[in-house]
Amino acid sequence: MTDWNFADVWETLAELIPDAPALVHGERHITWGEMDRRADALAKSLAATGVSRQDKVAHYLYNCPEYMESTFAILKAGLVPVNTNYRYGDDEIVYLWDNADAVAVVFHGVFADRVEALRPRVPKVKHWYWVDDGSGACPGWAVPYEEAVAGASQPPEPGQPAQPPEPAGSHFQPPWGRSGDDLMLLYTGGTTGMPKGVMWRQDDLFRRLNAGNLVKLPEDEGMEGIARTISGPGFVHIPACPLMHGTGSFTSLGVMDVGGCIVTLTSRRFDPVELLDVVDAEHVNTVAIVGDAFAKPILAALDAEPGRWHLSTLLAFISSGVMWSEQTKEGLLRHKPSLVLIDAFSSSEALGMGVSISSGTKAERTAHFTLGPDVKVIDPDTGKDIEPGSGEVGVLALGGRNPLGYYKDPAKSEATFKEIDGVRYSIPGDWATVEDDGEITLLGRGSVCINTGGEKVFPEEVEEVLKLHPAVRDAVAVGLDDERFVEVVAAVVELRPGAEATEEEIIEHVKGRLAGYKAPKRVRFVESIGRAPTGKVDYGRHRSDMASWAGRAAG
């Protein structure tokens, strides 16, 4: 049986289709052959720093060609890529890099001042690679990324004699080799708000992604199967959402596995007009988004200027990470009925739990999914299957190929990955009912996690920061329904006797300590939070009261 490693697959593709497009960003167009040569050079640079097998290398980048190119280099060197949410605050970044045991970081120049201030707090990180984005000069403690890839052998200029070709299979190989056991680490929000690293074996992740690909590689034929399957350029794909999130990363990995091209947008804030312009200009086939936070602005742009974009090559929108509304899907299909709208029900810990597909004149209703293979809905206490049509609520459990667990966190791993009747399941905590036909209606996470535009926000983390304000005695964070982002964070605040504070002051206080999306958009002041004698709080009541209060204020 083939033991799949992403670097091996991509090197094979670079030999098969060296002139096919691999990465596009504005005017920059990088072929598979060029990407392979540059990634080889960066892998050699990383190896020369004295790294060890499976050392961790963090990305601190906006979407750009260097993201996937350096991922290729990290995998070539037998190292482990680690994502960093660029919206995180200082403490969150320090926690992540320290928890991941990162020894190197690839970062955009715009983050140089922040990184310089954080360096004393992350002593494990020894090597820094600066990606020029026109924001300033490279600091003296970092290596310019382009210098690190400058050793890449270049094809001859027109009219110049060709250099002797390197022997087949001469790609960089680390002294410890590579295998399907090599890891990919994807950090995601944790139950206490601090991120946790989901550990995927490359072989398991490759097979999960391949199972969902529009073009599938034969899984037991190795590199010969790739050569038999791939004869030219693959799909052209835009991750409209960040590559540092699972939706952007995993969809892009899947496209690259079959020789596709990743197109990244040049704007650092989502612009639906830019997206649609690039879809037409670069003949894009698929776009990855995160629910209505992306889909509604796209629909609004199409409605505002009907006929501006031909979208002739666009085949599908792929959404994951947050539910996608039926009304928005219907609107997109009005503009192009042949589109396939894929609502993938997955998480960092469980890929392929379910899917909802809309096309033509029929938009699938919100939160309605067909279960994937190896998935069932169970009673969390007994482990027994929920009977279709029973009306009972259960949690989804995904068998088959799953992550190994959370990096350096056996307790959380044990809570999520459980063995039932001799089968290991991933149970991230998604609740659902099973209908008569076996399909499911997703109810959401059983916890009080707030999902804002695909970002997970955990109330406890926000509450602790709220209570650091000198005027605040107690506080609760809840989700408030939002048309675009599904939910936004809202805060219920009890002030200390005699203290005063404004809504704006509370919001700015949180923004100064956490990522902006974790800060409340609304603050409701109450006389008492009304905790139970045990100290517990009724989140459902507070969420309902907040919705009513916000509705009256808006009216």
Legacy VTK file of the C-alpha trace (Angstrom):
# vtk DataFile Version 3.0
C-alpha trace
ASCII
DATASET POLYDATA
POINTS 555 float
0.000 0.000 0.000
1.294 3.459 -0.911
2.491 5.641 1.954
1.501 9.134 0.796
3.648 12.214 1.465
2.630 15.546 -0.051
6.175 16.538 -1.041
6.644 13.300 -2.984
3.361 13.869 -4.825
4.145 17.481 -5.702
7.662 16.655 -6.883
6.195 14.041 -9.213
3.737 16.604 -10.557
6.551 19.137 -11.085
8.282 16.570 -13.308
5.076 15.732 -15.200
3.791 19.289 -15.802
6.759 21.663 -15.225
5.297 24.448 -17.381
1.792 24.320 -15.933
0.736 27.216 -13.667
1.080 26.496 -9.949
0.781 29.849 -8.144
-0.706 33.177 -9.245
-0.824 36.459 -7.321
-1.632 39.599 -9.308
0.988 39.841 -12.036
3.096 37.028 -10.572
2.747 33.669 -12.300
4.850 30.740 -11.036
4.972 27.389 -12.824
5.183 23.984 -11.208
8.791 23.644 -12.296
9.734 27.040 -10.890
7.894 26.421 -7.613
9.686 23.095 -7.228
13.126 24.659 -7.787
12.448 27.511 -5.361
11.030 25.152 -2.725
14.140 22.964 -3.118
16.358 25.958 -2.383
14.336 26.970 0.677
14.369 23.381 1.939
18.175 23.378 1.671
18.297 26.699 3.535
16.136 25.288 6.333
18.217 22.127 6.547
21.410 24.176 6.751
20.188 25.834 9.972
20.610 22.563 11.842
16.957 21.603 12.166
15.988 18.067 13.141
13.423 15.666 11.747
9.842 16.907 12.190
10.855 20.263 13.659
8.063 22.825 13.352
8.084 25.861 11.026
5.324 28.462 11.490
3.690 30.603 8.848
2.726 34.163 9.791
1.504 35.235 6.380
-1.417 36.669 4.520
-2.469 34.767 1.391
0.408 34.849 -1.087
2.428 32.471 -3.314
5.065 32.115 -0.585
2.506 30.409 1.651
2.093 27.280 -0.480
5.640 27.442 -1.847
7.175 27.469 1.629
4.759 24.724 2.681
6.246 22.653 -0.150
9.768 23.445 1.106
8.920 22.565 4.706
7.470 19.229 3.613
10.452 18.542 1.335
12.751 18.983 4.330
10.770 16.517 6.443
9.602 19.334 8.734
6.117 20.262 9.956
4.213 23.374 8.779
2.278 25.279 11.457
-0.406 27.869 10.688
-0.662 31.163 12.589
-3.851 33.200 12.650
-2.666 36.694 11.701
-5.601 38.160 13.631
-4.223 36.890 16.923
-2.922 39.219 19.608
0.570 39.031 21.104
-0.226 36.545 23.871
-2.040 34.225 21.493
0.853 34.196 19.025
3.406 33.564 21.760
1.288 30.718 23.119
0.898 29.119 19.684
4.574 29.265 18.663
5.691 28.056 22.075
3.101 25.288 22.207
4.020 24.159 18.689
7.774 24.133 19.501
8.363 26.251 16.400
12.053 26.629 15.487
11.518 28.901 12.479
8.907 31.386 11.262
8.148 32.631 7.747
6.502 36.048 8.118
5.287 38.972 6.051
7.243 42.197 6.376
4.226 44.056 7.703
4.501 41.970 10.887
8.205 42.753 11.435
7.726 45.239 14.288
5.386 42.921 16.168
7.678 39.940 15.619
10.682 41.917 16.837
8.835 42.722 20.068
7.815 39.083 20.525
11.186 37.468 19.829
12.390 37.518 23.466
9.211 35.664 24.456
9.690 32.804 21.967
13.275 31.613 22.569
12.647 28.302 20.769
12.355 30.162 17.458
15.894 30.495 16.110
15.352 31.350 12.448
13.219 33.989 10.755
12.386 34.293 7.040
11.153 37.719 5.942
8.747 37.907 2.985
8.941 41.319 1.335
5.532 42.978 0.947
6.769 46.534 0.421
6.146 47.525 4.033
9.776 48.233 4.954
13.286 46.844 5.052
14.224 43.358 6.227
15.350 43.459 9.883
18.902 42.365 10.580
17.812 39.306 12.562
15.871 37.800 9.616
16.805 36.206 6.283
15.110 37.657 3.195
12.945 34.932 1.699
14.117 35.716 -1.832
17.726 35.277 -0.781
16.875 31.869 0.631
15.352 30.769 -2.683
18.003 32.479 -4.811
19.921 29.212 -5.074
17.153 27.719 -7.157
18.495 26.639 -10.548
16.783 28.620 -13.274
15.847 27.519 -16.783
18.095 29.036 -19.523
17.229 32.408 -20.998
15.997 32.345 -24.616
18.951 31.934 -26.975
21.261 30.660 -24.242
22.592 27.086 -24.158
20.693 24.767 -21.901
22.457 23.449 -18.828
22.764 19.677 -18.442
19.558 18.446 -16.824
19.697 17.299 -13.256
19.177 13.564 -12.926
15.623 12.391 -12.361
14.698 12.252 -8.717
17.324 14.809 -7.739
14.922 16.832 -5.626
16.165 17.786 -2.177
15.978 14.918 0.264
16.512 15.408 4.017
18.968 13.052 5.688
16.123 11.489 7.703
13.937 10.940 4.636
10.177 11.381 4.370
7.179 9.188 5.014
3.428 9.186 5.298
3.902 9.351 9.067
5.262 12.890 8.742
2.873 15.388 10.331
0.810 18.356 9.291
-0.220 20.596 12.223
-3.335 22.721 11.962
-3.982 24.986 14.944
-7.599 25.703 15.741
-9.497 27.263 18.635
-9.676 25.312 21.892
-12.352 24.952 24.540
-10.620 27.550 26.708
-9.988 29.826 23.751
-6.309 29.007 23.364
-5.527 27.280 20.062
-4.761 23.578 19.895
-2.763 21.805 17.209
-4.580 19.071 15.301
-2.019 16.408 14.308
-2.637 14.820 10.913
-0.445 12.078 9.482
0.214 13.119 5.887
-0.930 9.746 4.565
-4.273 10.062 6.393
-4.825 13.681 5.372
-3.900 12.979 1.737
-6.410 10.146 1.534
-9.169 12.193 3.197
-8.627 15.055 0.738
-8.314 12.737 -2.236
-11.663 11.134 -1.382
-13.353 14.534 -1.746
-11.461 15.737 -4.818
-13.235 16.283 -8.136
-10.318 14.394 -9.732
-9.124 11.446 -7.670
-5.713 9.823 -7.759
-5.603 6.015 -7.546
-4.573 5.536 -3.945
-2.720 2.237 -4.244
-0.683 2.853 -7.406
1.834 5.331 -6.044
3.632 7.770 -8.327
2.839 5.612 -11.355
-0.854 6.229 -10.715
-0.231 9.980 -10.702
1.575 9.767 -14.053
-1.318 7.775 -15.479
-3.948 10.191 -14.155
-2.398 13.643 -14.647
-1.634 14.627 -18.231
-1.880 18.403 -18.012
-2.746 21.376 -15.803
-5.400 20.816 -13.143
-8.116 23.028 -11.753
-7.545 26.716 -11.035
-8.603 27.509 -7.484
-8.999 30.649 -5.376
-8.920 30.297 -1.578
-10.936 33.466 -0.931
-10.662 32.687 2.774
-7.283 32.707 4.549
-4.803 29.908 3.890
-4.070 29.934 7.620
-7.536 28.396 8.181
-8.499 24.814 7.461
-10.976 25.656 4.675
-8.423 27.639 2.678
-5.549 25.283 3.437
-7.244 21.928 2.896
-9.013 22.893 -0.332
-5.724 24.229 -1.706
-3.814 21.098 -0.726
-6.407 19.013 -2.526
-6.164 21.096 -5.708
-2.370 20.940 -5.696
-2.468 17.165 -5.256
-3.847 16.874 -8.795
-1.609 19.478 -10.454
-3.848 22.488 -9.999
-3.078 26.177 -9.618
-3.656 28.292 -6.498
-4.625 31.913 -7.192
-4.392 34.269 -4.217
-6.018 37.692 -4.069
-3.764 40.713 -3.592
-6.103 42.584 -1.230
-5.824 41.757 2.458
-9.466 42.494 3.076
-12.028 40.462 1.199
-13.265 42.362 -1.854
-15.961 40.522 -3.833
-15.377 42.705 -6.893
-11.690 41.790 -6.910
-12.606 38.123 -6.509
-15.010 38.148 -9.442
-12.558 40.102 -11.614
-9.830 37.545 -10.902
-12.185 34.626 -11.563
-12.674 35.932 -15.094
-9.067 37.049 -15.671
-7.432 33.821 -14.492
-10.112 31.398 -15.747
-10.794 30.138 -12.245
-12.722 26.886 -11.755
-13.336 26.682 -8.006
-13.501 29.144 -5.100
-13.280 28.331 -1.393
-15.324 30.518 0.957
-16.627 30.438 4.527
-20.404 30.659 4.348
-22.429 33.839 4.113
-19.594 36.055 5.364
-18.171 35.654 1.848
-21.181 34.520 -0.162
-23.461 37.455 0.691
-20.990 40.148 -0.471
-20.385 38.123 -3.660
-24.115 37.959 -4.303
-24.512 41.684 -3.592
-21.792 42.496 -6.142
-23.425 40.278 -8.755
-26.831 41.852 -8.086
-25.381 45.365 -8.305
-23.738 44.807 -11.693
-25.505 41.978 -13.512
-23.684 40.953 -16.653
-20.324 42.463 -15.672
-18.723 39.055 -15.052
-19.109 36.141 -17.453
-17.889 33.488 -14.949
-17.680 31.066 -17.870
-14.961 28.885 -16.316
-16.343 28.891 -12.776
-17.643 25.471 -11.791
-18.116 25.558 -8.031
-18.081 27.450 -4.762
-16.906 25.318 -1.841
-17.831 26.447 1.664
-16.897 24.986 5.022
-16.527 26.161 8.586
-19.926 27.826 8.998
-23.431 27.123 7.729
-24.415 28.612 4.385
-27.980 29.958 4.024
-30.469 28.645 1.487
-31.414 32.177 0.427
-27.850 33.097 -0.493
-27.405 29.893 -2.477
-30.615 30.620 -4.390
-29.316 34.084 -5.244
-26.014 32.773 -6.612
-27.770 30.146 -8.689
-29.952 32.825 -10.271
-26.789 34.324 -11.747
-25.381 30.987 -12.948
-27.632 27.933 -12.572
-24.847 25.570 -13.682
-22.795 26.402 -10.587
-22.302 23.659 -8.036
-22.532 25.047 -4.501
-20.831 22.676 -2.094
-21.471 23.117 1.615
-18.930 20.780 3.224
-19.598 19.859 6.818
-16.106 19.338 8.205
-13.819 20.551 10.935
-10.090 20.547 11.556
-10.531 17.342 13.546
-13.041 15.609 11.253
-12.946 15.876 7.464
-15.874 14.577 5.446
-18.665 14.420 8.021
-21.292 15.530 5.539
-22.048 17.494 2.417
-24.874 19.572 0.993
-24.885 20.243 -2.756
-27.003 22.819 -4.574
-27.232 23.413 -8.317
-29.688 24.385 -11.035
-32.887 25.774 -9.583
-32.707 23.859 -6.292
-30.847 25.254 -3.308
-30.451 22.841 -0.419
-31.875 24.163 2.814
-29.635 25.538 5.532
-27.932 23.013 7.835
-29.259 19.993 5.916
-26.530 17.479 5.073
-26.006 14.029 3.652
-23.716 12.066 5.940
-20.335 11.044 4.617
-19.041 7.477 4.807
-17.814 6.362 8.234
-20.132 8.890 9.943
-22.940 8.258 12.392
-24.940 10.200 14.957
-24.687 8.730 18.448
-25.919 9.268 21.955
-22.889 10.843 23.668
-23.522 8.935 26.892
-24.196 5.424 25.585
-22.473 5.496 22.185
-25.587 4.002 20.590
-26.774 5.172 17.181
-29.586 7.725 17.001
-32.512 6.190 15.131
-33.629 8.079 11.987
-36.848 9.994 12.527
-36.745 9.550 16.289
-36.353 13.260 16.948
-33.569 12.511 19.382
-30.487 14.691 19.402
-27.001 13.200 19.205
-23.419 14.048 18.346
-21.691 13.213 15.091
-18.912 10.645 15.183
-16.508 10.152 12.270
-14.620 6.882 11.883
-11.933 5.964 9.376
-8.820 8.070 8.867
-8.649 10.777 11.515
-6.014 12.923 13.234
-3.700 11.394 15.786
-4.940 13.886 18.361
-3.984 17.323 19.628
-0.299 18.173 19.867
0.990 17.838 23.448
-2.544 17.624 24.855
-3.526 14.039 25.722
-6.483 15.155 27.841
-8.185 17.044 24.999
-7.237 14.264 22.592
-8.948 11.687 24.789
-12.056 13.872 25.038
-12.413 14.206 21.246
-11.074 10.927 19.854
-12.890 7.990 21.369
-13.069 4.261 20.729
-16.555 2.780 20.354
-16.968 -0.978 19.784
-13.320 -1.221 18.772
-13.486 1.646 16.252
-11.742 4.981 16.830
-13.966 8.013 16.161
-13.472 11.760 16.021
-16.265 13.460 17.995
-15.688 17.244 17.873
-19.034 18.037 19.539
-21.410 18.779 16.645
-25.027 18.039 17.525
-27.654 16.929 15.025
-30.940 15.115 14.504
-31.372 12.279 12.008
-34.316 12.504 9.628
-36.424 9.614 8.292
-34.321 9.417 5.120
-31.067 9.179 7.096
-29.957 12.726 6.338
-29.173 15.109 9.180
-30.105 18.556 10.369
-27.113 20.146 12.040
-27.816 21.971 15.297
-24.309 23.261 15.971
-21.733 22.706 18.671
-23.131 21.644 21.988
-20.808 24.056 23.725
-21.388 27.784 23.880
-18.769 28.426 21.217
-19.512 31.528 19.121
-18.912 31.142 15.376
-18.325 34.533 13.795
-17.556 34.407 10.086
-15.942 30.996 10.484
-13.773 32.075 13.435
-14.304 30.239 16.707
-14.664 32.437 19.783
-14.976 30.846 23.187
-16.901 32.868 25.787
-14.634 32.055 28.725
-11.663 33.730 27.063
-13.566 36.936 26.294
-15.119 36.973 29.757
-11.759 36.786 31.475
-10.534 39.808 29.534
-13.761 41.710 30.203
-13.310 41.131 33.923
-9.827 42.638 33.787
-11.429 46.047 33.208
-11.356 47.926 36.531
-15.040 48.837 36.310
-16.301 45.314 35.562
-17.469 43.000 38.314
-18.765 40.124 36.202
-19.384 39.425 32.532
-20.784 36.895 30.071
-20.057 36.626 26.349
-22.713 35.273 23.988
-23.357 35.082 20.279
-25.676 37.605 18.661
-27.217 36.641 15.321
-25.774 38.568 12.399
-26.896 38.539 8.772
-23.397 38.474 7.317
-21.211 36.739 9.910
-23.877 34.338 11.278
-22.924 35.500 14.783
-20.969 38.323 16.365
-19.705 38.498 19.924
-21.838 40.405 22.412
-21.139 41.035 26.087
-23.374 41.209 29.140
-21.570 43.266 31.785
-22.183 43.814 35.496
-20.284 46.860 36.786
-18.746 47.207 40.211
-20.796 49.291 42.664
-20.342 52.958 41.897
-18.211 52.291 38.756
-18.951 53.651 35.311
-17.979 52.564 31.828
-19.287 53.067 28.316
-19.911 50.474 25.637
-17.054 51.925 23.566
-14.617 51.701 26.496
-15.421 48.036 27.095
-15.042 47.151 23.419
-11.693 48.938 23.126
-10.481 47.257 26.310
-11.033 43.808 24.767
-9.576 44.839 21.407
-6.383 45.806 23.199
-5.885 42.248 24.442
-7.502 39.883 21.952
-7.942 39.592 18.210
-10.447 42.126 16.889
-13.055 39.541 15.907
-13.180 38.351 19.534
-14.147 41.794 20.820
-17.860 42.367 21.486
-19.815 44.357 18.918
-22.488 45.182 21.483
-22.354 45.564 25.265
-25.414 45.336 27.498
-25.078 46.544 31.087
-27.136 44.703 33.744
-27.521 44.982 37.499
-26.549 41.345 38.033
-25.319 38.496 35.850
-27.454 36.202 37.997
-25.131 33.263 38.435
-26.411 30.114 40.128
-25.068 29.210 43.573
-22.639 26.835 41.831
-21.195 29.777 39.881
-22.674 28.583 36.600
-24.396 30.952 34.222
-27.432 30.407 32.004
-25.972 31.189 28.590
-29.249 30.439 26.823
-31.117 33.042 28.850
-28.435 35.656 28.332
-28.335 35.013 24.604
-32.116 35.369 24.362
-32.135 38.516 26.508
-29.307 40.000 24.431
-31.201 39.355 21.192
-34.328 41.025 22.566
-32.364 44.001 23.885
-30.455 44.444 20.638
-33.707 44.213 18.673
-35.341 46.956 20.775
-32.250 49.143 20.448
-32.242 48.719 16.670
-35.962 49.502 16.468
LINES 1 556
555 0 1 2 3 4 5 6 7 8 9 10 11 12 13 14 15 16 17 18 19 20 21 22 23 24 25 26 27 28 29 30 31 32 33 34 35 36 37 38 39 40 41 42 43 44 45 46 47 48 49 50 51 52 53 54 55 56 57 58 59 60 61 62 63 64 65 66 67 68 69 70 71 72 73 74 75 76 77 78 79 80 81 82 83 84 85 86 87 88 89 90 91 92 93 94 95 96 97 98 99 100 101 102 103 104 105 106 107 108 109 110 111 112 113 114 115 116 117 118 119 120 121 122 123 124 125 126 127 128 129 130 131 132 133 134 135 136 137 138 139 140 141 142 143 144 145 146 147 148 149 150 151 152 153 154 155 156 157 158 159 160 161 162 163 164 165 166 167 168 169 170 171 172 173 174 175 176 177 178 179 180 181 182 183 184 185 186 187 188 189 190 191 192 193 194 195 196 197 198 199 200 201 202 203 204 205 206 207 208 209 210 211 212 213 214 215 216 217 218 219 220 221 222 223 224 225 226 227 228 229 230 231 232 233 234 235 236 237 238 239 240 241 242 243 244 245 246 247 248 249 250 251 252 253 254 255 256 257 258 259 260 261 262 263 264 265 266 267 268 269 270 271 272 273 274 275 276 277 278 279 280 281 282 283 284 285 286 287 288 289 290 291 292 293 294 295 296 297 298 299 300 301 302 303 304 305 306 307 308 309 310 311 312 313 314 315 316 317 318 319 320 321 322 323 324 325 326 327 328 329 330 331 332 333 334 335 336 337 338 339 340 341 342 343 344 345 346 347 348 349 350 351 352 353 354 355 356 357 358 359 360 361 362 363 364 365 366 367 368 369 370 371 372 373 374 375 376 377 378 379 380 381 382 383 384 385 386 387 388 389 390 391 392 393 394 395 396 397 398 399 400 401 402 403 404 405 406 407 408 409 410 411 412 413 414 415 416 417 418 419 420 421 422 423 424 425 426 427 428 429 430 431 432 433 434 435 436 437 438 439 440 441 442 443 444 445 446 447 448 449 450 451 452 453 454 455 456 457 458 459 460 461 462 463 464 465 466 467 468 469 470 471 472 473 474 475 476 477 478 479 480 481 482 483 484 485 486 487 488 489 490 491 492 493 494 495 496 497 498 499 500 501 502 503 504 505 506 507 508 509 510 511 512 513 514 515 516 517 518 519 520 521 522 523 524 525 526 527 528 529 530 531 532 533 534 535 536 537 538 539 540 541 542 543 544 545 546 547 548 549 550 551 552 553 554
